[in-house]
């Protein structure tokens, strides 16, 4: 998967199309990502003593990784990732539109 934790992404499909956020978790086996403030779902929770309150909690749900696009930090555009290049002996991700290395 080309998207990693702490990447800024743009949602390109679904009910939250156009929203941006930071990736909190990546589920590589299911090809899904958890983005801050995107794909909010309501969960009904039962009270568990003094620790957990009962009620309806709104929280993020994972979204398909193909529905998000990485935002380049240099050109501030959603971009695809190009071939990996070797820089200082490491493979790095490269922005297809501007050619800059993405950290």
Helices and strands as residue ranges (DSSP letters): E 8-11, E 20-27, E 32-35, E 40-45, E 55-60, E 63-64, G 65-67, E 68-70, E 85-87, E 90-94, E 101-102
